[in-house]
Amino acid sequence: MEYILSVDLGTTAIKVAMVDAEGRMLSTSTQEYSLLTPTTLSVELPVETYWKAFKAGVAGVLETTKVDTSKIRALGISAQGETLIFVDKQGKPLRNAIVWMDNRAQEEAQILSKEFPQEQSYKITGQVSIVPTWPASKVLWIRKNEPELFAKTAKILLIEDYFIYRMTGKYVAEGSLLCSTVYWDIIKKAWWKDMLRYLKVDDGQLPDIRESGEPVGTIFPEVAKELGVSAEMVVCTGALDQAAGTIGVGNIKPGVFSENTGAALAICATVDHPFVDPTGRMPCHYHAIPDTYMAHTFTTGGMVLKWYRDMFCQPEIQVGKLTGMDPYEVLSIEASKVAPGADGLVMLPHLQGAMAPEDNPKAKGVFYGITLRHTKAHFARAILESIASIVKRNIEAVEDLKIKVSEIRCLGGGSKSPVWNQIKADLIGKPVVTMESEEAACLGAAIVAGVGIGMFKSLEDATSKMVKIKERFQPNLQNAGAYSQYFKKYVDLYDSLVGMFAKE
């Protein structure tokens, strides 16, 4: 049996997985770390922290699996987007990594937005706006605030680029991770020269551009020894974590929509051409599949349910501890006892503003229609229905672009709840599918690498072998009428409060 080592370079943890050619995850190892927040807007991490976590993760899966390391054919990479690393001529980091959620470049984002109007930048980069978290804004901040460091910078890298360099000595990047830099042209698949000129960055300071899954080279012998793997292991270009996740659930062709409900809610629809949303709501991303694109965005997700659990559900947490059940499962069971529409209780889950497709940072969370008949279970169901409503609104935005959606593939923590999955199917009116593997990003990265080294004939061949459906939830037509009325009330409630939100 041959294997692929897969790594998911996450925000607060690195996960390493050993995957066999049948798609089975023989072992996973998660190594967590704490981010640094030197100011209220800054989020950083020493670059070496990532590497040490990776080493520990590799050691963990090798120890657990005892596989013959000569049979590990390749390394696949799934990576967080936007995290930025500046290195010198020797490839050594010049400062801490600036993590994707870092918001320090407020002024720089405004400057770039004025210099490159939204209509222009959207058509070139696929991003609907230039925000402080995008690397272009951060590069401008470094140039203005750390000029000596900027002058010493030989290469500007994303986290995947750095890992590839550290293992092979080659500076290589791929398109799915480059989209949100806003200095990469998703149509030409080349650096955006006008933006680079404004940033005073030479394209020689950036990596070579490849497609996802391309073999870069074998791992350095000394690094192989450090990690405990074979020096014959091939390092491949990887993918943005959300792009890897879509492949890990088999979302590789138009018609499939995937949603990843964790703390946030990420949605992806695969399309075979670049698009421009005339309403400016939906970003266009390059996929990890060559010459393929994604309608992809983030919005509020499971953080609302977590807030409710932590603030109001101590008894359910205690029940979970006593019975061994996840408190979320306890809440789901309670919610299942309430009829669709929660007896008129409607929630707007915008605890941190409304993200896609409303894109209203001033929006607030709302419970509407509370009466004496409503119980804690009603509130739990209203939350589950509100997140399903966000998924439906994003599907409508995608379908407005003539992008077909025939089914929804779920991943992330939210996919573990059968009650929530059925709510989504009933409310949205489309089948909801869950997957055997709960580590879709690691699996997707392994598939991309496996195709790249020729372990599989094609992406279709790989996904047919490695991606396995766990359960399918069909819409219950008996609930269609109730949810049609509910969803209209949900939309009307938001529209009625937009003016009130604007006053905040």
Protein Blocks (a to p, Z undefined) as FASTA:
>chain_A
ZZdddddddfkbccdddddfkopafbdcddddddddfbfkbccddfklmmmmmmmmmmmm
mmmnopafklmmbdcddddehiacdddfkopafbdcddfklcklmmmmmmmmmmmgfklm
mmmnopabdcfklmklmmmmmmmmmmmlmmmpmbdcdfklmmmmmmnopacddfklmmmn
opacfklopacfklmmmnopafklpccdddehiafbdcdfklmmmnopafkbccdddddf
klmmmmmnopabghiacddddfbccdddddfbdcddfklmaccdddfbehiacddddddd
fkmmmmmmmmmmmmmmmmmmmnopafklmmmmmmmmpcehiloiacdfbfnopadfklpa
kbccddehiafkbcfklmmmmmmmmmmmmmmmmmmmmmmnopacfbdcdedjklmpmklm
mmmmmmnopacdddfblclmlmmmmmmmmmmnopamblklmmmmmmccfbdcdddfklmm
mmmmmmmmmmmmmmmmmmmmmmZZ
